[in-house]
Amino acid sequence: MERSWRLRKGLEFDTAYAKGTVTNGPLLVVRAMPNGVGHPRWGYAVGKRIAKSAVVRNRARRRLREAAAAAGDVGGWDLIVTARARALEAGWEELSGAVRRQVRRATALGAREAAPPGAAGTPERDPGQDGPGEGHGATS
């Protein structure tokens, strides 16, 4: 994976953690945020809480990196994949499928949240059409 396709700086991680869309599953958590550079930038987190040994954490990180590469090109997103404890025992098919599913969900949710109101696929709500019990001073 090219160096420009990685999240390397703490600020890049912090921004994606703070502003990114989060999806989670039993094996991992994915945070996604549009980046505007036209290609994905990936970051991986495997905490000491799930594996005390650096060897085990690095192996998990390498497996996540391979699973992300197998997921294909996902466009211009900053993506952080955080392993959960079950990811350490998961087989390859289960792990790569989980990465593919979570990335697809996170980018779809992120695209929906980033779209301006009234854009294709997002309903625009007319403030003058409040339902019953809503609006200003509507009492029966």
C-alpha positions as CSV (number, residue, x, y, z in Angstrom):
1,M,0.0,0.0,0.0
2,E,1.4,3.4,-1.0
3,R,2.4,5.8,1.7
4,S,-0.1,8.4,0.5
5,W,-2.9,5.8,1.0
6,R,-2.2,5.7,4.8
7,L,-3.3,7.9,7.7
8,R,0.0,8.6,9.4
9,K,-0.4,11.7,11.5
10,G,-2.1,11.9,14.9
11,L,-4.2,14.9,13.6
12,E,-5.5,12.8,10.7
13,F,-6.6,10.1,13.1
14,D,-8.1,12.6,15.5
15,T,-10.1,14.3,12.8
16,A,-11.5,11.0,11.5
17,Y,-12.4,9.9,15.0
18,A,-14.1,13.2,15.8
19,K,-16.0,13.9,12.6
20,G,-16.2,10.4,10.9
21,T,-19.2,8.2,10.6
22,V,-19.0,5.1,12.8
23,T,-20.2,1.6,12.1
24,N,-19.5,-1.4,14.3
25,G,-19.8,-5.1,14.2
26,P,-18.6,-8.1,16.3
27,L,-15.1,-8.1,14.8
28,L,-14.3,-4.5,14.1
29,V,-15.3,-0.8,14.1
30,V,-14.9,1.4,11.0
31,R,-14.8,5.2,11.0
32,A,-15.2,6.9,7.7
33,M,-14.9,10.5,6.6
34,P,-14.7,12.0,3.1
35,N,-11.2,13.3,2.4
36,G,-11.3,15.1,-0.9
37,V,-8.1,13.5,-2.3
38,G,-9.8,11.0,-4.6
39,H,-8.4,7.8,-3.1
40,P,-8.8,6.1,0.2
41,R,-6.4,6.7,3.1
42,W,-6.4,3.9,5.6
43,G,-5.5,3.7,9.3
44,Y,-5.6,0.7,11.6
45,A,-5.9,0.5,15.4
46,V,-5.3,-2.6,17.5
47,G,-5.2,-1.7,21.2
48,K,-3.3,-3.2,24.0
49,R,-6.6,-4.0,25.7
50,I,-7.3,-6.8,23.2
51,A,-3.7,-8.1,22.9
52,K,-0.9,-7.5,25.3
53,S,1.8,-8.9,22.9
54,A,3.1,-6.5,20.2
55,V,3.6,-9.6,17.9
56,V,-0.1,-10.4,18.1
57,R,-1.2,-6.8,17.6
58,N,1.1,-6.4,14.6
59,R,-0.2,-9.7,13.1
60,A,-3.8,-8.4,13.5
61,R,-2.9,-5.1,11.9
62,R,-1.3,-6.9,8.9
63,R,-4.4,-9.1,8.5
64,L,-6.6,-5.9,8.6
65,R,-4.4,-4.3,6.0
66,E,-4.7,-7.3,3.7
67,A,-8.5,-7.4,4.2
68,A,-8.8,-3.7,3.4
69,A,-6.7,-4.3,0.2
70,A,-9.1,-7.1,-0.8
71,A,-12.1,-4.8,-0.3
72,G,-11.1,-2.9,-3.4
73,D,-11.1,0.8,-4.2
74,V,-13.6,2.7,-2.1
75,G,-13.0,6.2,-3.4
76,G,-12.0,9.3,-1.5
77,W,-12.4,8.4,2.2
78,D,-10.4,8.4,5.3
79,L,-11.0,5.0,6.9
80,I,-9.9,3.8,10.4
81,V,-10.4,0.1,11.0
82,T,-10.3,-0.8,14.8
83,A,-10.0,-4.4,15.7
84,R,-12.1,-6.0,18.4
85,A,-11.0,-9.1,20.4
86,R,-12.9,-11.5,18.2
87,A,-10.9,-10.3,15.2
88,L,-7.9,-12.1,16.6
89,E,-9.5,-15.5,16.3
90,A,-11.5,-14.9,13.1
91,G,-10.8,-16.8,10.0
92,W,-9.7,-15.0,6.8
93,E,-13.1,-15.2,5.1
94,E,-14.9,-13.9,8.1
95,L,-12.5,-11.1,8.7
96,S,-12.3,-9.9,5.0
97,G,-16.1,-10.1,4.7
98,A,-16.5,-8.1,7.9
99,V,-14.1,-5.4,6.6
100,R,-15.9,-5.2,3.2
101,R,-19.3,-5.0,4.9
102,Q,-18.4,-2.4,7.5
103,V,-16.5,-0.2,5.0
104,R,-19.5,-0.3,2.6
105,R,-21.9,0.6,5.4
106,A,-19.7,3.4,6.8
107,T,-19.1,5.0,3.4
108,A,-22.8,4.8,2.5
109,L,-23.8,6.4,5.8
110,G,-21.1,9.0,5.5
111,A,-22.2,9.9,2.0
112,R,-25.8,10.3,3.2
113,E,-24.7,12.5,6.2
114,A,-22.4,14.6,4.0
115,A,-25.1,15.2,1.3
116,P,-26.8,18.6,1.5
117,P,-30.6,18.6,2.2
118,G,-32.6,17.9,-0.9
119,A,-29.8,16.1,-2.7
120,A,-30.6,12.9,-4.6
121,G,-31.7,10.2,-2.2
122,T,-32.2,12.5,0.8
123,P,-35.7,13.8,1.4
124,E,-36.1,17.5,2.0
125,R,-38.5,18.4,4.8
126,D,-40.7,21.4,4.3
127,P,-40.9,23.3,7.6
128,G,-44.4,24.4,6.9
129,Q,-45.7,20.9,6.8
130,D,-45.4,19.8,10.4
131,G,-47.3,16.8,11.5
132,P,-49.8,16.6,14.4
133,G,-48.5,17.9,17.6
134,E,-45.6,19.6,16.0
135,G,-45.0,23.2,15.0
136,H,-45.6,26.4,16.9
137,G,-48.5,26.8,19.2
138,A,-50.6,24.0,17.6
139,T,-52.9,22.9,20.4
140,S,-56.4,21.4,20.0
